[in-house]
Amino acid sequence: MNQTNDRQQAVIDALVGAGLDRKDIRTTRVTVAPQYSNPEPAGTATITGYRADNDIEVKIHPTDAASRLLALVVSTGGDATRISSVSYSIGDDSQLVKDARARAFQDAKNRADQYAQLSGLRLGKVISISEASGAAPTHEAPAPPRGLSAVPLEPGQQTVGFSVTVVWELT
């Protein structure tokens, strides 16, 4: 466990030394599990040692620093370092969600108005509204093999979607 702790601390120190804020580094899992010998048939397994894992999540912004910091993690952590995924997300999507919600409502109103006109009626008051947001998908990149100096990473396009169901009274 001490070796695992030392390696993880070295990675954290390297990230902070490279300018990453500590609030963007979070421990997500710590495990210690026994490792067993392969017993002979009808024999019993004995503990031969323990395996320790420490997992951290790192938020990197701006994203153009991701490739450099990923290479730093791999070189600092050594052969025991494993990177399970790289994902991108929108930091503050509140205005995007607000805009998507407004567009979804306007689209629902335009469609309802068209149906009302086709049936010879007009839209009355709103009876109910329900919504569902389409969270921005995260895009995962494969983990780099040991020894790469820079990993080409591309965040791609991030989207925010919104769906609204509105029920109007027809008059």
N, C-alpha and C positions, 0 to 999 in steps of 0.2 A: 504494500500500500504506500509505503514511503516513496518508492521510485515513481509510482504513478502520480502521487501528490507533487513531487519535485518537478516532474515533466510538465504537469499541468500549470504549476506556478510559473515555470519558465516561459510557457506559451503566453500566459496572461501578462506577465511582465513585458514580454516582447511586444505584445499588442498595445499595451499602454505606452510603452516606450516609442512606438511608431505613431502615437497620437490618438489612439482610440480611447474614448472615455470609459471608465470602469462601469458606469451605469449601463453600458451597452454590452456587457459581458455577464452572462447568467449561468450558474451551475444548474443543469437540468436533471442529472442523475449521478449517483455514486453507488457502486455495487462492489461487493467482495463475495466471491463464490469459491467454494472448495473445488480442487481438481483431483480426480481420482485415478488410480492405477487401473490398468486393464486386468481384471482377475482371471485366473485360470477357470476352466469350466467348473461350476459348482463351488467356486471360491468366493471370497468376499472382497470387494474393492476397498482399498485404503486410500486415505487422503495423502496426496503427494505434495501438495502445495495449494496456493490460493491464487486466484486471478482477481485483480482489482481494475475497475474501470471508472473513470471520471468523465462525464460528458459536459460540455459547455455549449451555449448558444451565443453567437456573436452577431450583433447588429452593426452593419457597416454602412455609413453614409458619409459622403456621397459614394455611389456605387462604383465610380471609376477607381477607387482604392481597393476594391475587392480582390482583384487578381494579385496585386502586390502583397496584401495581407494574408491571402491564402498561401502563397509561396512562403511567407514568413512563418506561418503556423507549421507547415510541413517541415521546413528546415530546422526550426527550433525544437519541435516535439520529437524528432527522430523517427526511427523505424516503428515505434509503437503507436504513432499517430494515425488515426483513422478519421476521415471526413465523411460523414454519412450523407450530407446533401448541401447544396447551395440553393437558396430560394430568394426570390425578389418579391417585394410587396410595396404598395403605395403607403408612404409614411403617414400623411394626413389626407384622408380622402373625404373629409366632411363637406367641402364645397362641391366636390365631384358628385357625391351622393345627393346633395341638395339639388344640383342641376339635373341629375338623372331622374330624381323624383318629380321635379317640375315637368320635364319632358314626357315622362310616363303618364302623368295626370292629363296633360294637354292632349296627348295621343288618345287616351281613353275617352276624353270629352269629345274630341273630333269624331271618333268612331261612333260614339253613342248618338251624337247630333245627326250624323249621316243616317243611322238606322231610324232615328225618330222621324226625320224628314221623309225617308222612304215609306214609312208607315203612316204618314199624314199627321204625325203628332209633334209635340215639342218637348224638350227636356224640362223637367220640373226640378224640384229640390233633390239634393243628394240624400240617399237613404243610408248607404253604407260605403265605407272605404276600407280595403285591406291591401297590404303591401308585402312585397318580398324583395329583399335586396339581393343582387347577384354579387357576392363578394369577389373582389379581384383575385383571379387565380394566381397561385404561386407557381413559378417556373423553376423546376429543379434542374441543376446541372450535375453531371457526374463528378465524383470525387477524383482528384488528381492522383496519379501515381507518384510515389516517392521520387524526389530528385528533380522535379520540374522547377524551373526558376520562375516562370510566369505562366499562369493558366489563362487562356483566352476565355473571358466570360462576357456574355451579352445578355442584358436584362430583357430584351425584346419589348413588346408593347404591353402595357398594363391597361386593363379596362375595368370600368365600374358599370354594372348593369342594375336596372331596377324594374320591377313589375308591379303594377297597381291594378286592382279590380275595384271598379266604382259602380254602384247601382244607383240609377236615377229614377225618379218618379217620372212617368210620361203623362203629359196633359194634352 
